[in-house]
Amino acid sequence: MSYPLIAFYAFAAVAVCSALAVVSVRNPVHAVLFLILTFFSSACLWLLAQAEFLGIALVLVYVGAVMVLFLFVVMMLDIKFAPLREGFARYLPVGIVVGIVMALEMIVLIGLARFEQPLSGADPALAAGMSNTEWLGKAMFTDYLYPFEIAAVVLTVAIVGAIAITLRRQVNPKAQDPARQVQVRREDRVRIIKMKAETQESRQ
């Protein structure tokens, strides 16, 4: 068994185990950390397949978007930030484990440079005399332009739906209406009441 194949099985096992941990752990912070590990392991698999652009895009886009996902969950659940900061020590061991596994995966990828082997089958990028990123960009914006645009529309609709779900309307909002303020009249604000004067003798 070759070294790249061993690395593939190792990365695939880590990705599957971390994905199962995402849906099995009860702590949402631990789930986010395992989700980061899942994305990172998947990016390593793309790098093994010599798809550098997809691997880097997976790390930059999805791992970066995990923080936005975490903030979205915090807004939905209305979690208090003070107890979350106090429980940092509880999340530290899981974060250290995830960081160590990611570092080991990077070391394995660096070591693969000595065992590089050509992929089975013809590589279309090499056949076209282009890099993987250049070939992927040309194919995406020529042959697969319409699916790419449809995916962009679907993501835009998803963003609008997420904003609509999280929009909370206040029952009694304290807001000012400048249009009504400039139209105010004295009669609407001040009421003058005429009363007869009373002396101390009349009260007695």
N, C-alpha and C positions, 0 to 999 in steps of 0.2 A: 504494500500500500504506500503510495507516494505521500510526500509531506503536504502538498496542497490539498489532497483529498482528506487527510487527517484534519487539517485546519478547517476545511469545509464542514466536516461532521461536528467539529467542536463549536464553530460559530452557529451552526444550525441548532445544536442542542441548547446552547445558551439562549438563542432567540426564542425557541419554543418554551423553555422553562420560564423565562422572564415574561413571555406573553401570558402563560397560565397564571403567573403570580399577579399580573395586572388585574385579572378578573376574580382572583381568589382572596387577596388580602383585603382586610376591612379598613385599614388606614388609607385615606385618599392620598396622603403625601407619599407613602410607600408605593402606592400604585403608580404615581407619576414618575418616581425614580425607576421603577421596573420598566415603565413605558419608554423612558429614555434609553435604558439598556437594550430593549427590544429593537428600537430604531437603529441604535449604533451597531448592534450585531447584524442587522439586515444590511446596513451600509457596508460592513466588512464582507458580506457575501457578494454584494455587487462589485466590490473591488476585486474579489477573487475571480469573478466572471469577466474581468477587464472592462467593466462598465464604470469608468471613473466618474463620469458626469453624474450618473444616477446615484452613486455612493455619496459624493460630496453634496448633491442636492438634498438627499435624504437627511444628512446631518444638519445642513444649514437651515432647511425649511422646516422639517418636522421636529427635530430636536429643539430648534429655536421656538417653534410654535407651541411646544409643550408648556412653556411658561404662560403663554396666553390662555391655553386650555386650563391651566391651574387657576389663573385669575378668574376665568369664566365660572369655574366650579365654586370658587370662593364667593363670587357675587350671587350665584344662584342659591347657595346654602346659607348665605349671610353669616359667615364664620367670623368670630371676633378675632382681631389680629393680636391682641395682647396675650391670650392663652396660647396662640400658635407660636409666638416667639418664646414663650416660657418652655414649651415642649421641644425645643431644638435638640436637646440632648437625646431625646427618644428617637429622633430620626437620623442622628449622626451615624450609628452603626450601619444602618442600611445604605446610607450615602457612601460610607467608606467602602463597603463591599462592592457596590456598583462601580465606584471609581477604580478599584483594584482590577475588577474584571475588564473594564474598558481599557485600562493600561496594558493588561496582559494581551488583549486582542490586538492592540497597536504593535506590541513587540512581536507578536506572531506574524503580522502583516509585513513588518520590516524584515523579518527573517525569511520571508517568502522570496525575496529578491534573489537568493542563492539557488532557489529550486524552481524558477520559472520554467514552465513548459507551455508549448503552444496548445491552444484549445482544440478540441476535436471538432472538425468541420471547418468550413471556410468562414473567415471573419469578413463581413461585408465592408467594414471600415478599412481593413488592410487591403482588400481587393480594390477599393476605390482610391487607394493611396492617400487617405485622410486619417486624421486622428478620430478617436471614438466620439469626442465631444462635437467635432465639426460634422461628422457623418450623422450623428443623432439630431443636431440642429437642422441640417438640411432636410433630413427625412421628415422631421416633425412639422416644419413650416412649408413643405411642398406636398408630400404624399398624404400626410395626416393632418392637414390644416383644419378641416371641418371638425373632426373629433376633438382637436385641441381647443377650438373655439367653443364647442358645446360644453366641454369640461369647465372652461372659464365661466360660462353662463351659469352652470349648475353651482359652482362655488360662490358666485355672486348672490344667487338666490339663497344659498345656505347662510351666508353672512347676514342678509336682510332678515331671514327668519329667526336667526339667533338674536338679533337686536330687538325684534318684535317680541320675542318670548321674554327677554330680560327687562323690557320696558315696564316699569311699575308706575302706576298713576296714583298720586296722593289724593286722599279724600278731601282734605281741607288745605290746599296749598297756599302758602303765604307769598303771594306774588303781587307786584304792582302793575297797574294798567295805565301807562302814561296818557293814552287817549282819553280815558275817563277822568284823569286828574286835571287835565287842562280844560275840560268842559265843566268843572265844578262851579257852582254858584254860591253866593253867600247864603241864600235862603236854604240851600241844602245842608249847610254846615252849622249855621248859627240860628237859633230860634230865640227871639226876643219876647219875653213875657212881661206884661205890665201888671203890677200889683199895687194895691193901696199901701201907703206907708202906715205902719203901726207904731204907736208910742208905748212907753212902759205903762202909762196910766190906762190906756185902752185894753191892754192885756190883763190888767188886774180887775 
